[in-house]
């Protein structure tokens, strides 16, 4: 079980618990449930890497306690 923190740098910081075999799309749905925004409007980044929805967290080497950047499109 991983705990991932997503920060949009506008004052909203979301902590989400998920498994490492979940996809980025699953993570976006969990974030959308907590923030009230639609999952298809969420973009997750780390530095300049934009995460694709169909790839798992383990494939991107996202570990417990990592911080991701949360953007809205």
Jmol script that loads the backbone (N, CA, C; Angstrom):
load data "model"
ATOM      1  N   UNK A   1       0.847  -1.185   0.000  1.00  0.00           N
ATOM      2  CA  UNK A   1       0.000   0.000   0.000  1.00  0.00           C
ATOM      3  C   UNK A   1       0.888   1.243   0.000  1.00  0.00           C
ATOM      4  N   UNK A   2       0.659   2.107  -0.968  1.00  0.00           N
ATOM      5  CA  UNK A   2       1.437   3.332  -1.099  1.00  0.00           C
ATOM      6  C   UNK A   2       0.610   4.521  -0.651  1.00  0.00           C
ATOM      7  N   UNK A   3       1.275   5.526  -0.110  1.00  0.00           N
ATOM      8  CA  UNK A   3       0.627   6.799   0.157  1.00  0.00           C
ATOM      9  C   UNK A   3       1.333   7.852  -0.683  1.00  0.00           C
ATOM     10  N   UNK A   4       0.585   8.467  -1.589  1.00  0.00           N
ATOM     11  CA  UNK A   4       1.134   9.437  -2.525  1.00  0.00           C
ATOM     12  C   UNK A   4       0.506  10.792  -2.245  1.00  0.00           C
ATOM     13  N   UNK A   5       1.333  11.829  -2.234  1.00  0.00           N
ATOM     14  CA  UNK A   5       0.860  13.194  -2.016  1.00  0.00           C
ATOM     15  C   UNK A   5       0.872  13.938  -3.340  1.00  0.00           C
ATOM     16  N   UNK A   6      -0.247  14.578  -3.660  1.00  0.00           N
ATOM     17  CA  UNK A   6      -0.359  15.384  -4.880  1.00  0.00           C
ATOM     18  C   UNK A   6      -0.621  16.827  -4.480  1.00  0.00           C
ATOM     19  N   UNK A   7       0.190  17.731  -5.020  1.00  0.00           N
ATOM     20  CA  UNK A   7       0.106  19.140  -4.676  1.00  0.00           C
ATOM     21  C   UNK A   7      -0.124  19.944  -5.949  1.00  0.00           C
ATOM     22  N   UNK A   8      -1.158  20.808  -5.942  1.00  0.00           N
ATOM     23  CA  UNK A   8      -1.415  21.633  -7.132  1.00  0.00           C
ATOM     24  C   UNK A   8      -0.791  23.018  -7.016  1.00  0.00           C
ATOM     25  N   UNK A   9      -0.105  23.306  -5.917  1.00  0.00           N
ATOM     26  CA  UNK A   9       0.572  24.579  -5.667  1.00  0.00           C
ATOM     27  C   UNK A   9      -0.377  25.761  -5.671  1.00  0.00           C
ATOM     28  N   UNK A  10      -1.664  25.490  -5.521  1.00  0.00           N
ATOM     29  CA  UNK A  10      -2.652  26.549  -5.353  1.00  0.00           C
ATOM     30  C   UNK A  10      -3.293  26.454  -3.979  1.00  0.00           C
ATOM     31  N   UNK A  11      -2.692  25.668  -3.105  1.00  0.00           N
ATOM     32  CA  UNK A  11      -3.211  25.522  -1.758  1.00  0.00           C
ATOM     33  C   UNK A  11      -3.888  24.201  -1.495  1.00  0.00           C
ATOM     34  N   UNK A  12      -4.003  23.353  -2.495  1.00  0.00           N
ATOM     35  CA  UNK A  12      -4.668  22.067  -2.324  1.00  0.00           C
ATOM     36  C   UNK A  12      -3.632  20.952  -2.354  1.00  0.00           C
ATOM     37  N   UNK A  13      -3.592  20.183  -1.288  1.00  0.00           N
ATOM     38  CA  UNK A  13      -2.668  19.067  -1.177  1.00  0.00           C
ATOM     39  C   UNK A  13      -3.491  17.834  -0.836  1.00  0.00           C
ATOM     40  N   UNK A  14      -3.370  16.788  -1.627  1.00  0.00           N
ATOM     41  CA  UNK A  14      -4.203  15.599  -1.491  1.00  0.00           C
ATOM     42  C   UNK A  14      -3.309  14.406  -1.200  1.00  0.00           C
ATOM     43  N   UNK A  15      -3.679  13.621  -0.190  1.00  0.00           N
ATOM     44  CA  UNK A  15      -2.988  12.363   0.096  1.00  0.00           C
ATOM     45  C   UNK A  15      -3.890  11.219  -0.323  1.00  0.00           C
ATOM     46  N   UNK A  16      -3.323  10.288  -1.097  1.00  0.00           N
ATOM     47  CA  UNK A  16      -4.101   9.175  -1.640  1.00  0.00           C
ATOM     48  C   UNK A  16      -3.385   7.872  -1.323  1.00  0.00           C
ATOM     49  N   UNK A  17      -4.139   6.875  -0.882  1.00  0.00           N
ATOM     50  CA  UNK A  17      -3.594   5.538  -0.656  1.00  0.00           C
ATOM     51  C   UNK A  17      -3.995   4.649  -1.819  1.00  0.00           C
ATOM     52  N   UNK A  18      -3.026   3.938  -2.406  1.00  0.00           N
ATOM     53  CA  UNK A  18      -3.297   3.056  -3.532  1.00  0.00           C
ATOM     54  C   UNK A  18      -2.239   1.951  -3.559  1.00  0.00           C
ATOM     55  N   UNK A  19      -2.410   1.012  -4.471  1.00  0.00           N
ATOM     56  CA  UNK A  19      -1.459  -0.084  -4.639  1.00  0.00           C
ATOM     57  C   UNK A  19      -0.511   0.225  -5.779  1.00  0.00           C
ATOM     58  N   UNK A  20       0.654  -0.437  -5.779  1.00  0.00           N
ATOM     59  CA  UNK A  20       1.632  -0.149  -6.828  1.00  0.00           C
ATOM     60  C   UNK A  20       1.254  -0.764  -8.172  1.00  0.00           C
ATOM     61  N   UNK A  21       0.270  -1.675  -8.207  1.00  0.00           N
ATOM     62  CA  UNK A  21      -0.179  -2.221  -9.485  1.00  0.00           C
ATOM     63  C   UNK A  21      -1.375  -1.458 -10.049  1.00  0.00           C
ATOM     64  N   UNK A  22      -1.793  -0.380  -9.386  1.00  0.00           N
ATOM     65  CA  UNK A  22      -2.841   0.495  -9.915  1.00  0.00           C
ATOM     66  C   UNK A  22      -2.274   1.319 -11.070  1.00  0.00           C
ATOM     67  N   UNK A  23      -3.148   1.721 -11.973  1.00  0.00           N
ATOM     68  CA  UNK A  23      -2.706   2.566 -13.081  1.00  0.00           C
ATOM     69  C   UNK A  23      -2.827   4.035 -12.680  1.00  0.00           C
ATOM     70  N   UNK A  24      -2.235   4.894 -13.491  1.00  0.00           N
ATOM     71  CA  UNK A  24      -2.344   6.337 -13.265  1.00  0.00           C
ATOM     72  C   UNK A  24      -3.803   6.767 -13.373  1.00  0.00           C
ATOM     73  N   UNK A  25      -4.564   6.135 -14.258  1.00  0.00           N
ATOM     74  CA  UNK A  25      -5.987   6.432 -14.382  1.00  0.00           C
ATOM     75  C   UNK A  25      -6.752   6.136 -13.101  1.00  0.00           C
ATOM     76  N   UNK A  26      -6.397   5.023 -12.431  1.00  0.00           N
ATOM     77  CA  UNK A  26      -7.018   4.692 -11.141  1.00  0.00           C
ATOM     78  C   UNK A  26      -6.671   5.744 -10.090  1.00  0.00           C
ATOM     79  N   UNK A  27      -5.413   6.180 -10.097  1.00  0.00           N
ATOM     80  CA  UNK A  27      -4.969   7.206  -9.155  1.00  0.00           C
ATOM     81  C   UNK A  27      -5.719   8.520  -9.398  1.00  0.00           C
ATOM     82  N   UNK A  28      -5.931   8.875 -10.651  1.00  0.00           N
ATOM     83  CA  UNK A  28      -6.673  10.093 -10.971  1.00  0.00           C
ATOM     84  C   UNK A  28      -8.113  10.007 -10.466  1.00  0.00           C
ATOM     85  N   UNK A  29      -8.720   8.819 -10.545  1.00  0.00           N
ATOM     86  CA  UNK A  29     -10.083   8.652 -10.043  1.00  0.00           C
ATOM     87  C   UNK A  29     -10.142   8.829  -8.534  1.00  0.00           C
ATOM     88  N   UNK A  30      -9.127   8.339  -7.819  1.00  0.00           N
ATOM     89  CA  UNK A  30      -9.076   8.522  -6.369  1.00  0.00           C
ATOM     90  C   UNK A  30      -8.882   9.990  -6.003  1.00  0.00           C
ATOM     91  N   UNK A  31      -8.032  10.685  -6.752  1.00  0.00           N
ATOM     92  CA  UNK A  31      -7.809  12.115  -6.515  1.00  0.00           C
ATOM     93  C   UNK A  31      -9.083  12.903  -6.815  1.00  0.00           C
ATOM     94  N   UNK A  32      -9.767  12.532  -7.904  1.00  0.00           N
ATOM     95  CA  UNK A  32     -11.001  13.219  -8.287  1.00  0.00           C
ATOM     96  C   UNK A  32     -12.080  13.051  -7.220  1.00  0.00           C
ATOM     97  N   UNK A  33     -12.126  11.888  -6.581  1.00  0.00           N
ATOM     98  CA  UNK A  33     -13.117  11.660  -5.532  1.00  0.00           C
ATOM     99  C   UNK A  33     -12.854  12.547  -4.320  1.00  0.00           C
ATOM    100  N   UNK A  34     -11.588  12.842  -4.036  1.00  0.00           N
ATOM    101  CA  UNK A  34     -11.263  13.673  -2.875  1.00  0.00           C
ATOM    102  C   UNK A  34     -11.369  15.163  -3.173  1.00  0.00           C
ATOM    103  N   UNK A  35     -11.044  15.565  -4.409  1.00  0.00           N
ATOM    104  CA  UNK A  35     -11.019  16.994  -4.719  1.00  0.00           C
ATOM    105  C   UNK A  35     -12.327  17.503  -5.292  1.00  0.00           C
ATOM    106  N   UNK A  36     -13.138  16.625  -5.876  1.00  0.00           N
ATOM    107  CA  UNK A  36     -14.387  17.055  -6.473  1.00  0.00           C
ATOM    108  C   UNK A  36     -14.265  17.473  -7.921  1.00  0.00           C
ATOM    109  N   UNK A  37     -13.079  17.328  -8.511  1.00  0.00           N
ATOM    110  CA  UNK A  37     -12.909  17.620  -9.928  1.00  0.00           C
ATOM    111  C   UNK A  37     -13.067  16.336 -10.732  1.00  0.00           C
ATOM    112  N   UNK A  38     -13.273  16.467 -12.041  1.00  0.00           N
ATOM    113  CA  UNK A  38     -13.418  15.286 -12.886  1.00  0.00           C
ATOM    114  C   UNK A  38     -12.051  14.671 -13.169  1.00  0.00           C
ATOM    115  N   UNK A  39     -12.008  13.350 -13.238  1.00  0.00           N
ATOM    116  CA  UNK A  39     -10.736  12.643 -13.413  1.00  0.00           C
ATOM    117  C   UNK A  39     -10.091  12.941 -14.764  1.00  0.00           C
ATOM    118  N   UNK A  40     -10.908  13.213 -15.788  1.00  0.00           N
ATOM    119  CA  UNK A  40     -10.331  13.482 -17.102  1.00  0.00           C
ATOM    120  C   UNK A  40      -9.738  14.884 -17.213  1.00  0.00           C
ATOM    121  N   UNK A  41      -9.965  15.739 -16.219  1.00  0.00           N
ATOM    122  CA  UNK A  41      -9.394  17.083 -16.210  1.00  0.00           C
ATOM    123  C   UNK A  41      -8.091  17.158 -15.414  1.00  0.00           C
ATOM    124  N   UNK A  42      -7.682  16.046 -14.793  1.00  0.00           N
ATOM    125  CA  UNK A  42      -6.490  16.023 -13.947  1.00  0.00           C
ATOM    126  C   UNK A  42      -5.282  15.581 -14.777  1.00  0.00           C
ATOM    127  N   UNK A  43      -4.169  16.285 -14.614  1.00  0.00           N
ATOM    128  CA  UNK A  43      -2.895  15.917 -15.231  1.00  0.00           C
ATOM    129  C   UNK A  43      -1.884  15.761 -14.109  1.00  0.00           C
ATOM    130  N   UNK A  44      -1.206  14.618 -14.072  1.00  0.00           N
ATOM    131  CA  UNK A  44      -0.183  14.364 -13.059  1.00  0.00           C
ATOM    132  C   UNK A  44       1.190  14.438 -13.704  1.00  0.00           C
ATOM    133  N   UNK A  45       2.104  15.167 -13.054  1.00  0.00           N
ATOM    134  CA  UNK A  45       3.454  15.346 -13.574  1.00  0.00           C
ATOM    135  C   UNK A  45       4.462  15.151 -12.461  1.00  0.00           C
ATOM    136  N   UNK A  46       5.669  14.838 -12.858  1.00  0.00           N
ATOM    137  CA  UNK A  46       6.837  14.868 -11.976  1.00  0.00           C
ATOM    138  C   UNK A  46       7.947  15.480 -12.804  1.00  0.00           C
ATOM    139  N   UNK A  47       8.401  16.657 -12.430  1.00  0.00           N
ATOM    140  CA  UNK A  47       9.292  17.476 -13.245  1.00  0.00           C
ATOM    141  C   UNK A  47       8.620  17.719 -14.580  1.00  0.00           C
ATOM    142  N   UNK A  48       9.181  17.226 -15.676  1.00  0.00           N
ATOM    143  CA  UNK A  48       8.578  17.474 -16.978  1.00  0.00           C
ATOM    144  C   UNK A  48       7.944  16.216 -17.564  1.00  0.00           C
ATOM    145  N   UNK A  49       7.831  15.171 -16.775  1.00  0.00           N
ATOM    146  CA  UNK A  49       7.232  13.926 -17.242  1.00  0.00           C
ATOM    147  C   UNK A  49       5.734  13.956 -16.973  1.00  0.00           C
ATOM    148  N   UNK A  50       4.943  13.853 -18.023  1.00  0.00           N
ATOM    149  CA  UNK A  50       3.489  13.760 -17.886  1.00  0.00           C
ATOM    150  C   UNK A  50       3.135  12.285 -17.858  1.00  0.00           C
ATOM    151  N   UNK A  51       2.428  11.847 -16.816  1.00  0.00           N
ATOM    152  CA  UNK A  51       2.108  10.439 -16.653  1.00  0.00           C
ATOM    153  C   UNK A  51       0.898  10.058 -17.492  1.00  0.00           C
ATOM    154  N   UNK A  52       0.999   8.937 -18.212  1.00  0.00           N
ATOM    155  CA  UNK A  52      -0.080   8.420 -19.063  1.00  0.00           C
ATOM    156  C   UNK A  52      -1.019   7.553 -18.229  1.00  0.00           C
ATOM    157  N   UNK A  53      -2.299   7.535 -18.600  1.00  0.00           N
ATOM    158  CA  UNK A  53      -3.326   6.874 -17.796  1.00  0.00           C
ATOM    159  C   UNK A  53      -3.200   5.356 -17.735  1.00  0.00           C
ATOM    160  N   UNK A  54      -2.706   4.711 -18.771  1.00  0.00           N
ATOM    161  CA  UNK A  54      -2.727   3.249 -18.840  1.00  0.00           C
ATOM    162  C   UNK A  54      -1.506   2.578 -18.214  1.00  0.00           C
ATOM    163  N   UNK A  55      -0.511   3.341 -17.766  1.00  0.00           N
ATOM    164  CA  UNK A  55       0.719   2.793 -17.208  1.00  0.00           C
ATOM    165  C   UNK A  55       0.581   2.680 -15.691  1.00  0.00           C
ATOM    166  N   UNK A  56       1.129   1.607 -15.121  1.00  0.00           N
ATOM    167  CA  UNK A  56       1.002   1.391 -13.675  1.00  0.00           C
ATOM    168  C   UNK A  56       1.998   2.252 -12.902  1.00  0.00           C
ATOM    169  N   UNK A  57       1.735   2.392 -11.615  1.00  0.00           N
ATOM    170  CA  UNK A  57       2.628   3.168 -10.743  1.00  0.00           C
ATOM    171  C   UNK A  57       3.988   2.494 -10.617  1.00  0.00           C
ATOM    172  N   UNK A  58       4.011   1.165 -10.601  1.00  0.00           N
ATOM    173  CA  UNK A  58       5.278   0.434 -10.491  1.00  0.00           C
ATOM    174  C   UNK A  58       6.147   0.661 -11.730  1.00  0.00           C
ATOM    175  N   UNK A  59       5.523   0.755 -12.902  1.00  0.00           N
ATOM    176  CA  UNK A  59       6.290   0.988 -14.128  1.00  0.00           C
ATOM    177  C   UNK A  59       6.933   2.372 -14.139  1.00  0.00           C
ATOM    178  N   UNK A  60       6.262   3.358 -13.543  1.00  0.00           N
ATOM    179  CA  UNK A  60       6.832   4.698 -13.428  1.00  0.00           C
ATOM    180  C   UNK A  60       7.747   4.830 -12.213  1.00  0.00           C
ATOM    181  N   UNK A  61       7.903   3.750 -11.453  1.00  0.00           N
ATOM    182  CA  UNK A  61       8.723   3.730 -10.237  1.00  0.00           C
ATOM    183  C   UNK A  61       8.264   4.774  -9.232  1.00  0.00           C
ATOM    184  N   UNK A  62       6.944   4.858  -9.050  1.00  0.00           N
ATOM    185  CA  UNK A  62       6.359   5.732  -8.029  1.00  0.00           C
ATOM    186  C   UNK A  62       6.290   4.930  -6.739  1.00  0.00           C
ATOM    187  N   UNK A  63       6.925   5.439  -5.696  1.00  0.00           N
ATOM    188  CA  UNK A  63       7.051   4.717  -4.436  1.00  0.00           C
ATOM    189  C   UNK A  63       6.251   5.399  -3.331  1.00  0.00           C
ATOM    190  N   UNK A  64       6.237   4.777  -2.175  1.00  0.00           N
ATOM    191  CA  UNK A  64       5.518   5.287  -1.016  1.00  0.00           C
ATOM    192  C   UNK A  64       6.123   6.624  -0.579  1.00  0.00           C
ATOM    193  N   UNK A  65       5.258   7.597  -0.353  1.00  0.00           N
ATOM    194  CA  UNK A  65       5.695   8.895   0.132  1.00  0.00           C
ATOM    195  C   UNK A  65       6.093   9.883  -0.952  1.00  0.00           C
ATOM    196  N   UNK A  66       5.949   9.524  -2.214  1.00  0.00           N
ATOM    197  CA  UNK A  66       6.344  10.438  -3.298  1.00  0.00           C
ATOM    198  C   UNK A  66       5.363  11.587  -3.449  1.00  0.00           C
ATOM    199  N   UNK A  67       5.875  12.697  -3.916  1.00  0.00           N
ATOM    200  CA  UNK A  67       5.063  13.872  -4.213  1.00  0.00           C
ATOM    201  C   UNK A  67       4.933  14.013  -5.719  1.00  0.00           C
ATOM    202  N   UNK A  68       3.704  14.191  -6.187  1.00  0.00           N
ATOM    203  CA  UNK A  68       3.446  14.427  -7.609  1.00  0.00           C
ATOM    204  C   UNK A  68       2.829  15.806  -7.778  1.00  0.00           C
ATOM    205  N   UNK A  69       3.029  16.391  -8.938  1.00  0.00           N
ATOM    206  CA  UNK A  69       2.454  17.696  -9.238  1.00  0.00           C
ATOM    207  C   UNK A  69       1.099  17.491  -9.872  1.00  0.00           C
ATOM    208  N   UNK A  70       0.109  18.235  -9.393  1.00  0.00           N
ATOM    209  CA  UNK A  70      -1.271  18.095  -9.841  1.00  0.00           C
ATOM    210  C   UNK A  70      -1.651  19.331 -10.637  1.00  0.00           C
ATOM    211  N   UNK A  71      -2.043  19.131 -11.890  1.00  0.00           N
ATOM    212  CA  UNK A  71      -2.464  20.222 -12.758  1.00  0.00           C
ATOM    213  C   UNK A  71      -3.878  19.943 -13.261  1.00  0.00           C
ATOM    214  N   UNK A  72      -4.568  20.984 -13.661  1.00  0.00           N
ATOM    215  CA  UNK A  72      -5.904  20.865 -14.222  1.00  0.00           C
ATOM    216  C   UNK A  72      -5.887  21.362 -15.652  1.00  0.00           C
ATOM    217  N   UNK A  73      -6.533  20.634 -16.557  1.00  0.00           N
ATOM    218  CA  UNK A  73      -6.583  21.085 -17.950  1.00  0.00           C
ATOM    219  C   UNK A  73      -7.989  21.493 -18.341  1.00  0.00           C
TER     220      UNK A  73
END
end "model"
wireframe off; spacefill off
backbone 0.3
color backbone group
